[in-house]
Every structure is written in structure tokens, then in C-alpha cells.
């Protein structure tokens, strides 16, 4: 049985203060978020200033990608389609 792959975006230029939950809340405006992860350095615990968001449907991902400029916690963020699964 094949596993379902959910569409995913890469979010760059995240402020250091953004948490997994804040990332999820921001992108929920575009559709159902399955997972939102901010990437942290394992040694220091500091944010690497990027993360990934998985959506339930392609349409939700396209909604997020279609908004030309997005602002989160005081900073403009870059939103791109992720090449990784």
C-alpha cells in the first residue's frame, strides 16, 4: 500500500522567535495544515531561520504560494515549494 504524500512548502527567513505553533497558525489561513516544523540547531537550540509546512491538499499549498509577500512576527518571509518529500 502506498503512503500518501502531503504537499509541502519551505519557509525561509523566519524570525528567531517563531515557534512550530506560530508557523502552523500563520499558514492555517491558506488551508488545513498537517504539520509545521521550525528547524532548530541540535547543539545550540537556536532556530536555523527556516521550516517546513505540510498541507492536506495541493490547493492549500497553492494558496500559500500565491500570496506574493508574507509577514510573520515582524519579518517578511520567503515561501517556496519544497523539493523534498
C-alpha positions as CSV (number, residue, x, y, z in Angstrom):
1,X,0.0,0.0,0.0
2,X,1.4,3.4,-1.0
3,X,1.7,6.1,1.6
4,X,0.1,9.4,0.9
5,X,2.4,12.3,0.4
6,X,1.2,15.7,1.5
7,X,2.2,18.8,-0.4
8,X,5.0,20.7,1.4
9,X,6.5,24.2,1.3
10,X,9.8,25.6,2.5
11,X,9.6,28.8,4.6
12,X,12.8,30.8,4.8
13,X,13.9,33.9,6.7
14,X,11.8,33.0,9.8
15,X,12.4,35.3,12.8
16,X,14.3,33.5,15.6
17,X,11.2,33.9,17.8
18,X,8.8,31.8,15.6
19,X,7.6,28.5,17.1
20,X,6.1,25.4,15.4
21,X,2.7,26.6,16.7
22,X,3.0,30.1,15.3
23,X,4.1,28.7,11.9
24,X,1.1,26.4,11.9
25,X,-1.3,29.3,12.8
26,X,0.1,31.6,10.1
27,X,-0.3,29.0,7.3
28,X,-3.7,27.7,8.5
29,X,-5.2,30.8,6.8
30,X,-4.5,29.0,3.5
31,X,-6.0,25.6,4.3
32,X,-5.6,22.6,6.6
33,X,-2.0,22.2,7.9
34,X,-0.9,18.7,8.6
35,X,2.5,19.6,10.0
36,X,4.5,22.7,10.7
37,X,8.2,22.5,11.8
38,X,10.7,25.1,12.5
39,X,14.3,23.7,12.2
40,X,16.5,24.2,15.2
41,X,20.2,23.7,15.6
42,X,20.7,20.5,17.7
43,X,23.8,21.9,19.6
44,X,22.7,25.4,20.3
45,X,18.9,25.1,20.3
46,X,18.6,28.2,18.2
47,X,16.3,28.5,15.2
48,X,18.0,27.9,11.8
49,X,15.5,30.5,10.5
50,X,13.7,28.1,8.2
51,X,11.0,25.5,8.4
52,X,8.5,23.3,6.5
53,X,4.8,23.2,6.3
54,X,2.7,20.2,5.0
55,X,-0.8,20.8,3.8
56,X,-3.7,18.4,3.4
57,X,-4.3,19.3,-0.2
58,X,-2.4,20.7,-3.2
59,X,-4.9,23.6,-3.4
60,X,-3.9,24.7,0.2
61,X,-0.2,24.7,-0.8
62,X,-1.0,26.7,-3.9
63,X,-3.0,29.2,-1.8
64,X,0.1,29.8,0.4
65,X,2.4,30.1,-2.6
66,X,0.2,32.5,-4.4
67,X,0.4,35.3,-1.8
68,X,3.3,37.3,-3.0
69,X,4.6,38.8,0.2
70,X,4.0,37.4,3.7
71,X,4.9,38.9,7.0
72,X,5.3,36.9,10.2
73,X,6.3,38.1,13.7
74,X,7.8,41.3,12.3
75,X,9.7,40.0,9.3
76,X,9.0,39.2,5.7
77,X,9.3,35.5,5.0
78,X,10.1,33.6,1.8
79,X,7.7,30.8,0.8
80,X,8.7,28.3,-1.8
81,X,7.6,24.9,-3.0
82,X,9.7,22.2,-1.2
83,X,11.7,19.8,-3.4
84,X,12.0,17.3,-0.6
85,X,9.3,14.8,0.5
